[in-house]
Structures are given as structure tokens and as C-alpha cells.
Amino acid sequence: MDKLRRYEAMRQALRNIPEEIDRLKEEIDTIRGADPSRIAVRGCGSRREDALIDNLVQQQELAWTLKRVKRWLLVADRGLSALLPDEKLVLQRLYLHPEKGAMERLCSELGVEQSSVYRKRDQALCRFTTALYGFCEA
């Protein structure tokens, strides 16, 4: 459930991280006078050199994060692709794009009572979990 609840935020991160990396690359141009080939020894670096190093470290950390987010989304998408259409709808409404009154709308759209929607949710979570991890604890 937590993975499904974080799904949209991870999709947004996939769009935002490259933009932040680009911003940091542009920011390097404003750090004038730093010599990236000169390594500070014993903390003797200038503020500009420190700013350049901080910028480069941030870029690298974001690149690693982007790689992890892409892998995370690939796995989550594979799990979602294993769902039947009704199961995917239930998980979308309850976890991916939750809204107030989602359960009532699902009951109306599927023409079933709440207990049936809960059963479908449990089946969908089990199928999703099995697709991700190879098993589902019922």
C-alpha cells in the first residue's frame, strides 16, 4: 500500500530531478574563479571552490537518486501491469489518486457493495505484491 501511495510522488520526482540537475549545471557558470582541477588540501579551499564542489556533489547525488527512482517506477509499473482492469481501477482510486468519497464512487461504477470492493482491493493488492515480490501473505 505504501508503494502505491508514493507512486505519483515518484512520478513527479522523475520529472523534477532532471530539471534540478540542469539548474545546478547552469549554476556552475555563476561560480566564477574556481579551478576544478585544483583540489583543496587541509580545508584550504576558497568559498568558490567549496561552492563548486558542493554543486558537483549535489548533481551526483541527484543522478543516483534519479537512477533509483527510475528503477523503483519500473518495478511498480510491472506490478500494476499484472492487474486486471477492475483491480487497477480500485487501486488507482484508493491509493494512486485517492479522493474523498472514492469508495462510494467505486461501488456505484462497479455496481457492487463495499464488501465486494474491499475483496477486489485485497485481490488486487495480493496480485500486485505477487508481481513485485513473488508471493503474497494473505
C-alpha positions in Angstrom: 0.0 0.0 0.0 2.9 2.4 0.8 4.4 1.8 -2.6 1.1 2.7 -4.3 0.6 5.8 -2.1 4.1 7.0 -3.1 3.7 6.2 -6.8 2.5 9.7 -8.0 5.2 11.4 -5.9 7.8 9.2 -7.5 6.4 10.0 -11.0 6.8 13.7 -10.1 10.3 13.2 -8.9 11.1 11.6 -12.2 10.2 14.8 -13.9 11.7 17.2 -11.3 15.1 15.6 -10.7 16.5 16.2 -14.3 15.3 19.8 -14.1 17.2 20.3 -10.8 20.3 18.7 -12.3 20.1 21.1 -15.2 19.6 24.0 -12.8 22.7 23.0 -10.9 24.7 22.7 -14.1 23.6 26.3 -15.0 24.5 27.5 -11.5 28.1 26.3 -12.0 28.5 29.2 -14.6 27.9 31.6 -11.8 30.7 30.2 -9.6 33.5 32.2 -11.1 37.1 31.8 -10.4 37.0 28.3 -9.1 39.6 25.9 -10.6 38.0 22.5 -10.7 41.4 20.9 -11.4 42.9 22.2 -8.2 42.0 20.1 -5.1 41.8 21.9 -1.8 44.2 20.4 0.8 43.6 20.5 4.5 40.5 22.7 4.2 42.4 25.5 2.4 39.8 25.8 -0.4 38.1 29.0 -1.3 34.4 29.7 -0.9 34.1 29.4 -4.7 35.9 26.1 -4.8 33.7 24.8 -1.9 30.6 26.0 -3.8 31.7 24.2 -6.9 32.4 21.0 -5.0 29.0 21.2 -3.2 27.3 21.8 -6.6 29.0 18.8 -8.2 28.2 16.6 -5.2 24.5 17.6 -5.4 24.5 16.8 -9.1 26.0 13.3 -8.4 23.6 12.6 -5.6 20.6 13.6 -7.7 21.9 11.4 -10.6 22.0 8.4 -8.2 18.5 9.3 -6.9 17.2 9.6 -10.4 18.5 6.1 -11.2 16.9 4.7 -8.1 13.6 6.4 -8.9 13.6 5.0 -12.4 14.2 1.5 -11.1 11.5 1.9 -8.4 9.0 3.0 -11.0 9.9 0.3 -13.4 9.2 -2.3 -10.7 6.0 -0.6 -9.6 4.8 -0.4 -13.3 5.4 -4.1 -13.8 3.3 -4.8 -10.7 0.5 -2.6 -11.9 0.6 -4.2 -15.4 -0.2 -7.6 -13.7 -3.6 -6.3 -12.5 -7.0 -6.9 -14.1 -8.8 -3.7 -15.2 -11.2 -3.6 -12.3 -8.4 -4.3 -9.8 -6.3 -1.5 -11.3 -9.3 0.9 -11.1 -9.8 0.0 -7.4 -6.1 0.6 -6.6 -6.0 3.8 -8.6 -9.0 5.3 -6.8 -8.0 4.1 -3.3 -4.2 4.6 -3.4 -2.8 6.2 -6.5 -5.3 9.0 -6.8 -7.3 8.9 -3.6 -10.2 11.3 -3.3 -12.9 11.8 -0.7 -15.9 9.6 -1.5 -13.8 7.2 -3.7 -15.3 4.1 -2.1 -18.9 5.2 -2.8 -18.0 6.1 -6.4 -16.3 2.7 -6.9 -19.4 0.9 -5.6 -21.6 2.9 -8.0 -19.3 2.4 -11.0 -18.8 -1.3 -10.4 -22.4 -1.9 -9.3 -21.3 -3.7 -6.1 -21.4 -3.2 -2.4 -18.5 -2.0 -0.3 -17.6 -5.5 0.8 -17.1 -6.5 -2.8 -14.9 -3.5 -3.4 -12.8 -4.4 -0.3 -12.5 -8.0 -1.6 -11.4 -6.7 -5.0 -8.9 -4.4 -3.3 -7.4 -7.3 -1.3 -7.2 -9.4 -4.5 -5.5 -6.5 -6.3 -3.0 -5.9 -3.5 -2.2 -9.6 -3.5 -1.7 -9.7 -7.3 0.4 -6.5 -7.2 2.5 -7.8 -4.3 3.0 -11.2 -6.0 4.1 -9.5 -9.2 6.6 -7.4 -7.2 8.0 -10.0 -4.7 6.8 -13.4 -5.9 4.5 -14.0 -3.0 1.5 -12.6 -1.1 0.8 -13.0 2.6 -2.9 -13.5 2.7 
